Amino acid sequence: MKTFAAVCATALLLAGCGGSSDDEPSADPTAPAPTAAAPTAAAPTAAAPTAAAAAPTSRPAEGDDAETGVVDIVIKDGAVTPQGGRVEVKVGQEVTLKITSDAAEEIHVHSDPEHSYEVAPGESLTESFTLKTPGQVAVEAHHLGVTVVQLVVRP
């Protein structure tokens, strides 16, 4: 009986040590054994993403000029143009928003420091600012509740 108890205790101890970890995938007993073959150039690995996977999928905003940092914003009949595009600018580059609206609206730039521009119905407004920190900065039309453009600030 002592031998049986010792065997059971050893089996339980080994079963506890051989359990899976959240950090490691569990082995599938029906899967083929792994091989030591090196990856080939035809089969990219997770460590080396393909060019298509590394390419950005952003689209430029309409009516903008990334070289000069000018973004033309038109609010008409309850819609805003551009909407949701991206404009790339450099740290320290002046950004100019040219805003035309047929309704009262607040354009809000979520930068540090933040900028807010009130535009009255039928008014055209031109405002400039400089971004000093790399990252993404949302420009929003608050009354319409939409993102006008994302400024992608590069070093």
C-alpha positions as protocol buffer text, in pm:
chain_id: "A"
residue {
  index: 1
  type: MET
  ca { x: 0 y: 0 z: 0 }
}
residue {
  index: 2
  type: LYS
  ca { x: 290 y: 239 z: 77 }
}
residue {
  index: 3
  type: THR
  ca { x: 432 y: 177 z: -270 }
}
residue {
  index: 4
  type: PHE
  ca { x: 98 y: 258 z: -434 }
}
residue {
  index: 5
  type: ALA
  ca { x: 67 y: 584 z: -235 }
}
residue {
  index: 6
  type: ALA
  ca { x: 425 y: 683 z: -327 }
}
residue {
  index: 7
  type: VAL
  ca { x: 358 y: 617 z: -698 }
}
residue {
  index: 8
  type: CYS
  ca { x: 33 y: 821 z: -688 }
}
residue {
  index: 9
  type: ALA
  ca { x: 206 y: 1111 z: -509 }
}
residue {
  index: 10
  type: THR
  ca { x: 490 y: 1111 z: -763 }
}
residue {
  index: 11
  type: ALA
  ca { x: 242 y: 1101 z: -1053 }
}
residue {
  index: 12
  type: LEU
  ca { x: 49 y: 1398 z: -910 }
}
residue {
  index: 13
  type: LEU
  ca { x: 370 y: 1592 z: -855 }
}
residue {
  index: 14
  type: LEU
  ca { x: 487 y: 1530 z: -1211 }
}
residue {
  index: 15
  type: ALA
  ca { x: 142 y: 1616 z: -1352 }
}
residue {
  index: 16
  type: GLY
  ca { x: 148 y: 1949 z: -1164 }
}
residue {
  index: 17
  type: CYS
  ca { x: 496 y: 2034 z: -1295 }
}
residue {
  index: 18
  type: GLY
  ca { x: 403 y: 1947 z: -1652 }
}
residue {
  index: 19
  type: GLY
  ca { x: 99 y: 2178 z: -1664 }
}
residue {
  index: 20
  type: SER
  ca { x: 66 y: 2451 z: -1922 }
}
residue {
  index: 21
  type: SER
  ca { x: 151 y: 2815 z: -1869 }
}
residue {
  index: 22
  type: ASP
  ca { x: -36 y: 3118 z: -2003 }
}
residue {
  index: 23
  type: ASP
  ca { x: 290 y: 3225 z: -2165 }
}
residue {
  index: 24
  type: GLU
  ca { x: 339 y: 2906 z: -2364 }
}
residue {
  index: 25
  type: PRO
  ca { x: 96 y: 2745 z: -2609 }
}
residue {
  index: 26
  type: SER
  ca { x: -26 y: 2403 z: -2505 }
}
residue {
  index: 27
  type: ALA
  ca { x: 85 y: 2111 z: -2714 }
}
residue {
  index: 28
  type: ASP
  ca { x: -176 y: 1946 z: -2935 }
}
residue {
  index: 29
  type: PRO
  ca { x: -126 y: 1568 z: -2905 }
}
residue {
  index: 30
  type: THR
  ca { x: -263 y: 1522 z: -3260 }
}
residue {
  index: 31
  type: ALA
  ca { x: -27 y: 1781 z: -3415 }
}
residue {
  index: 32
  type: PRO
  ca { x: 290 y: 1661 z: -3589 }
}
residue {
  index: 33
  type: ALA
  ca { x: 615 y: 1699 z: -3397 }
}
residue {
  index: 34
  type: PRO
  ca { x: 798 y: 2027 z: -3465 }
}
residue {
  index: 35
  type: THR
  ca { x: 1101 y: 2016 z: -3689 }
}
residue {
  index: 36
  type: ALA
  ca { x: 1423 y: 2211 z: -3666 }
}
residue {
  index: 37
  type: ALA
  ca { x: 1406 y: 2332 z: -4028 }
}
residue {
  index: 38
  type: ALA
  ca { x: 1504 y: 2694 z: -4076 }
}
residue {
  index: 39
  type: PRO
  ca { x: 1250 y: 2927 z: -4237 }
}
residue {
  index: 40
  type: THR
  ca { x: 1302 y: 2986 z: -4606 }
}
residue {
  index: 41
  type: ALA
  ca { x: 1297 y: 3318 z: -4789 }
}
residue {
  index: 42
  type: ALA
  ca { x: 967 y: 3217 z: -4950 }
}
residue {
  index: 43
  type: ALA
  ca { x: 797 y: 3180 z: -4610 }
}
residue {
  index: 44
  type: PRO
  ca { x: 830 y: 3498 z: -4403 }
}
residue {
  index: 45
  type: THR
  ca { x: 829 y: 3459 z: -4026 }
}
residue {
  index: 46
  type: ALA
  ca { x: 650 y: 3669 z: -3767 }
}
residue {
  index: 47
  type: ALA
  ca { x: 982 y: 3840 z: -3687 }
}
residue {
  index: 48
  type: ALA
  ca { x: 1015 y: 3960 z: -4047 }
}
residue {
  index: 49
  type: PRO
  ca { x: 685 y: 4116 z: -4164 }
}
residue {
  index: 50
  type: THR
  ca { x: 615 y: 4137 z: -4534 }
}
residue {
  index: 51
  type: ALA
  ca { x: 626 y: 4472 z: -4709 }
}
residue {
  index: 52
  type: ALA
  ca { x: 247 y: 4471 z: -4745 }
}
residue {
  index: 53
  type: ALA
  ca { x: 200 y: 4423 z: -4370 }
}
residue {
  index: 54
  type: ALA
  ca { x: 442 y: 4704 z: -4286 }
}
residue {
  index: 55
  type: ALA
  ca { x: 287 y: 4957 z: -4525 }
}
residue {
  index: 56
  type: PRO
  ca { x: 62 y: 5220 z: -4366 }
}
residue {
  index: 57
  type: THR
  ca { x: -302 y: 5212 z: -4465 }
}
residue {
  index: 58
  type: SER
  ca { x: -381 y: 5579 z: -4404 }
}
residue {
  index: 59
  type: ARG
  ca { x: -541 y: 5794 z: -4667 }
}
residue {
  index: 60
  type: PRO
  ca { x: -460 y: 6160 z: -4715 }
}
residue {
  index: 61
  type: ALA
  ca { x: -725 y: 6417 z: -4639 }
}
residue {
  index: 62
  type: GLU
  ca { x: -886 y: 6595 z: -4932 }
}
residue {
  index: 63
  type: GLY
  ca { x: -810 y: 6965 z: -4967 }
}
residue {
  index: 64
  type: ASP
  ca { x: -485 y: 6956 z: -4773 }
}
residue {
  index: 65
  type: ASP
  ca { x: -126 y: 7033 z: -4854 }
}
residue {
  index: 66
  type: ALA
  ca { x: 109 y: 6829 z: -4633 }
}
residue {
  index: 67
  type: GLU
  ca { x: 416 y: 7018 z: -4756 }
}
residue {
  index: 68
  type: THR
  ca { x: 282 y: 7351 z: -4635 }
}
residue {
  index: 69
  type: GLY
  ca { x: 67 y: 7216 z: -4350 }
}
residue {
  index: 70
  type: VAL
  ca { x: -250 y: 7382 z: -4483 }
}
residue {
  index: 71
  type: VAL
  ca { x: -583 y: 7205 z: -4425 }
}
residue {
  index: 72
  type: ASP
  ca { x: -897 y: 7343 z: -4592 }
}
residue {
  index: 73
  type: ILE
  ca { x: -1206 y: 7265 z: -4383 }
}
residue {
  index: 74
  type: VAL
  ca { x: -1553 y: 7321 z: -4529 }
}
residue {
  index: 75
  type: ILE
  ca { x: -1868 y: 7279 z: -4322 }
}
residue {
  index: 76
  type: LYS
  ca { x: -2180 y: 7284 z: -4537 }
}
residue {
  index: 77
  type: ASP
  ca { x: -2532 y: 7142 z: -4496 }
}
residue {
  index: 78
  type: GLY
  ca { x: -2440 y: 6952 z: -4179 }
}
residue {
  index: 79
  type: ALA
  ca { x: -2137 y: 6778 z: -4328 }
}
residue {
  index: 80
  type: VAL
  ca { x: -1765 y: 6848 z: -4301 }
}
residue {
  index: 81
  type: THR
  ca { x: -1489 y: 6801 z: -4557 }
}
residue {
  index: 82
  type: PRO
  ca { x: -1235 y: 6650 z: -4514 }
}
residue {
  index: 83
  type: GLN
  ca { x: -1353 y: 6384 z: -4272 }
}
residue {
  index: 84
  type: GLY
  ca { x: -1125 y: 6123 z: -4114 }
}
residue {
  index: 85
  type: GLY
  ca { x: -823 y: 6163 z: -4342 }
}
residue {
  index: 86
  type: ARG
  ca { x: -461 y: 6206 z: -4233 }
}
residue {
  index: 87
  type: VAL
  ca { x: -214 y: 6485 z: -4291 }
}
residue {
  index: 88
  type: GLU
  ca { x: 153 y: 6432 z: -4216 }
}
residue {
  index: 89
  type: VAL
  ca { x: 346 y: 6726 z: -4074 }
}
residue {
  index: 90
  type: LYS
  ca { x: 682 y: 6765 z: -3906 }
}
residue {
  index: 91
  type: VAL
  ca { x: 753 y: 6871 z: -3550 }
}
residue {
  index: 92
  type: GLY
  ca { x: 788 y: 7250 z: -3550 }
}
residue {
  index: 93
  type: GLN
  ca { x: 607 y: 7290 z: -3883 }
}
residue {
  index: 94
  type: GLU
  ca { x: 331 y: 7551 z: -3887 }
}
residue {
  index: 95
  type: VAL
  ca { x: -16 y: 7405 z: -3946 }
}
residue {
  index: 96
  type: THR
  ca { x: -284 y: 7632 z: -4090 }
}
residue {
  index: 97
  type: LEU
  ca { x: -655 y: 7554 z: -4078 }
}
residue {
  index: 98
  type: LYS
  ca { x: -867 y: 7742 z: -4333 }
}
residue {
  index: 99
  type: ILE
  ca { x: -1223 y: 7701 z: -4210 }
}
residue {
  index: 100
  type: THR
  ca { x: -1542 y: 7796 z: -4398 }
}
residue {
  index: 101
  type: SER
  ca { x: -1880 y: 7719 z: -4244 }
}
residue {
  index: 102
  type: ASP
  ca { x: -2250 y: 7775 z: -4306 }
}
residue {
  index: 103
  type: ALA
  ca { x: -2329 y: 7694 z: -3940 }
}
residue {
  index: 104
  type: ALA
  ca { x: -2191 y: 7772 z: -3595 }
}
residue {
  index: 105
  type: GLU
  ca { x: -1918 y: 7521 z: -3515 }
}
residue {
  index: 106
  type: GLU
  ca { x: -1624 y: 7469 z: -3281 }
}
residue {
  index: 107
  type: ILE
  ca { x: -1308 y: 7323 z: -3431 }
}
residue {
  index: 108
  type: HIS
  ca { x: -1099 y: 7162 z: -3159 }
}
residue {
  index: 109
  type: VAL
  ca { x: -734 y: 7058 z: -3199 }
}
residue {
  index: 110
  type: HIS
  ca { x: -641 y: 6791 z: -2941 }
}
residue {
  index: 111
  type: SER
  ca { x: -277 y: 6891 z: -2908 }
}
residue {
  index: 112
  type: ASP
  ca { x: -64 y: 7008 z: -2618 }
}
residue {
  index: 113
  type: PRO
  ca { x: -157 y: 7286 z: -2572 }
}
residue {
  index: 114
  type: GLU
  ca { x: -507 y: 7241 z: -2713 }
}
residue {
  index: 115
  type: HIS
  ca { x: -660 y: 7489 z: -2957 }
}
residue {
  index: 116
  type: SER
  ca { x: -1029 y: 7574 z: -3006 }
}
residue {
  index: 117
  type: TYR
  ca { x: -1167 y: 7791 z: -3285 }
}
residue {
  index: 118
  type: GLU
  ca { x: -1529 y: 7916 z: -3293 }
}
residue {
  index: 119
  type: VAL
  ca { x: -1664 y: 7978 z: -3641 }
}
residue {
  index: 120
  type: ALA
  ca { x: -1993 y: 8162 z: -3699 }
}
residue {
  index: 121
  type: PRO
  ca { x: -2242 y: 8087 z: -3977 }
}
residue {
  index: 122
  type: GLY
  ca { x: -2118 y: 8226 z: -4309 }
}
residue {
  index: 123
  type: GLU
  ca { x: -1775 y: 8301 z: -4164 }
}
residue {
  index: 124
  type: SER
  ca { x: -1434 y: 8209 z: -4301 }
}
residue {
  index: 125
  type: LEU
  ca { x: -1151 y: 8175 z: -4053 }
}
residue {
  index: 126
  type: THR
  ca { x: -779 y: 8107 z: -4089 }
}
residue {
  index: 127
  type: GLU
  ca { x: -586 y: 7992 z: -3781 }
}
residue {
  index: 128
  type: SER
  ca { x: -227 y: 7868 z: -3747 }
}
residue {
  index: 129
  type: PHE
  ca { x: -38 y: 7682 z: -3477 }
}
residue {
  index: 130
  type: THR
  ca { x: 282 y: 7478 z: -3438 }
}
residue {
  index: 131
  type: LEU
  ca { x: 300 y: 7122 z: -3302 }
}
residue {
  index: 132
  type: LYS
  ca { x: 605 y: 7045 z: -3090 }
}
residue {
  index: 133
  type: THR
  ca { x: 548 y: 6679 z: -3000 }
}
residue {
  index: 134
  type: PRO
  ca { x: 550 y: 6378 z: -3236 }
}
residue {
  index: 135
  type: GLY
  ca { x: 234 y: 6167 z: -3246 }
}
residue {
  index: 136
  type: GLN
  ca { x: -123 y: 6190 z: -3372 }
}
residue {
  index: 137
  type: VAL
  ca { x: -340 y: 6496 z: -3314 }
}
residue {
  index: 138
  type: ALA
  ca { x: -714 y: 6484 z: -3379 }
}
residue {
  index: 139
  type: VAL
  ca { x: -888 y: 6788 z: -3525 }
}
residue {
  index: 140
  type: GLU
  ca { x: -1261 y: 6766 z: -3452 }
}
residue {
  index: 141
  type: ALA
  ca { x: -1582 y: 6948 z: -3536 }
}
residue {
  index: 142
  type: HIS
  ca { x: -1745 y: 6934 z: -3193 }
}
residue {
  index: 143
  type: HIS
  ca { x: -2106 y: 7026 z: -3276 }
}
residue {
  index: 144
  type: LEU
  ca { x: -2112 y: 6772 z: -3561 }
}
residue {
  index: 145
  type: GLY
  ca { x: -1925 y: 6517 z: -3348 }
}
residue {
  index: 146
  type: VAL
  ca { x: -1679 y: 6411 z: -3620 }
}
residue {
  index: 147
  type: THR
  ca { x: -1305 y: 6391 z: -3666 }
}
residue {
  index: 148
  type: VAL
  ca { x: -1210 y: 6629 z: -3945 }
}
residue {
  index: 149
  type: VAL
  ca { x: -851 y: 6513 z: -3984 }
}
residue {
  index: 150
  type: GLN
  ca { x: -572 y: 6335 z: -3795 }
}
residue {
  index: 151
  type: LEU
  ca { x: -245 y: 6528 z: -3797 }
}
residue {
  index: 152
  type: VAL
  ca { x: 40 y: 6276 z: -3795 }
}
residue {
  index: 153
  type: VAL
  ca { x: 333 y: 6466 z: -3644 }
}
residue {
  index: 154
  type: ARG
  ca { x: 672 y: 6318 z: -3740 }
}
residue {
  index: 155
  type: PRO
  ca { x: 1011 y: 6410 z: -3588 }
}
